[in-house]
Amino acid sequence: MAVITQINLDVRRRGAMSGVLTLGSLDPAFAAAARLDSGPMVLDLRSVEFVEPAGLCGLAVLLEKLLEDSGEVGLSLSRRDVAAYLERMDFFRLFGERVRVNLDLSPLEERRRRDPGTLQELVNFHTEEEIPAIIQRISDILENRGYLLRERVAVCSVLSEVCSNATEHSASPCGAFAAVQAYQHIVSGARRRGEEVLIAIADGGVGIRRTLLRNPALAEHVVTDNDALRHALEMGVSGTGEVGRGGGLTLVAQIATRSGGSLSLRSGTGRVTVYESRRNSRNVPDFPGTFVRVSLPRLATGDGRRG
């Protein structure tokens, strides 16, 4: 009988992100995936109480890697509301036939879905032709939350470039994933009054450093993954070196930080997060591809910003 390997997560038990499945929660699983041999695996999600789009997209990329390596993967859930959310976000439509789940999911399939105006379900895309529908959905969500036309155009134009990069550079059979949700409360960081839109895009491809190394002029500047991420956030930097290419991530960061939000960029063993007044970088377990998380909060009146 084959030995089943259990992979645990690092879900915070205190603070604003307590119990939330984020990309960082999956770090132990990505680290384990890099060193484990093939064989049946179970990903332990029993400590998860809440799932945000970044955690959802990260989970999708992780499962693609585990399925490629082991061929047999299970999920262990303890909260039916978490399973219900995953079903609502179309997670089981993409993975239900490919992974084993310890809960009976059949009652969830009969639930009546609520107004979809606040979210873009987890979507898997491979080609440029699929991107306009994703971007239109994001625009609809932003409009539903009261974002002005100029704000929606700016956000969606640069996110379209991010999605295009995912299909152009990822070279991954699993393609890329995107998920969006608008919340009536601030999800990221300190608890503040207001609402927030979270956007996550991830792929399991070659990563930013290998993409930038296609441009010989950048070779000595992208020695590490964090070097590559910092350069990718500069205007005009691209793997092709073509005039007019690159800059999408820079603009996303500017838009997000103007609203008090953030841009988090991750690839390989690097992670860079851009806030309004600072930029943090750190080494992390290897992420097989590129990950982008955008936080767009709208703070309530009285918190120092426009509500």
Secondary structure, 3 states (H helix, E strand, C coil): CCCCEEECCCCCCCCCCCCEECCHHHHHHHHHHHHCCCCCEEEECCCCCEECHHHHHHHHHHHHHHHHHHCCEEEECCCHHHHHHHHHCCHHHHHCCCCEECCCCHHHHHCCCCCHHHEEEEEEECCHHHHHHHHHHHHHHHHHCCCCHHHHHHHHHHHHHHHHHHHHHCCCCCCEEEEEEEECCCCCCCCCCEEEEEEEEEECCCCHHHHHCCCHHHHHHCCCHHHHHHHHCCCCCCCCCCCCCCCHHHHHHHHHHHCCCEEEEEEEEEEEEECCCCEEEEEEEEEEEEEEEEEEEEECCCCCCCC
